[in-house]
Amino acid sequence: MVQEGWGQDEAQHLTGMYVLLERGAAAWTTGDAATVLGRAPRTFEDFVLRATAAGAWRC
């Protein structure tokens, strides 16, 4: 990244973030979506199926 013009500090910060993600440090989930929505969250697949059925992507 430094060779591409990033500053040393920025490159180290971003690299550190990717290392944490690779190690699974951000892999946990919370119940916040259900709390905010007042219901269980839907899967992305369910969202796509419902949106398609409603004509969301018709031209």
Buried (B, 14 or more C-beta within 10 A) or exposed (E): EEEEEBEEEEBEEEEEEEEEEEEEEEEEEEEEEEEEEEEEBEEEEEEEEEEEEEEEEEE
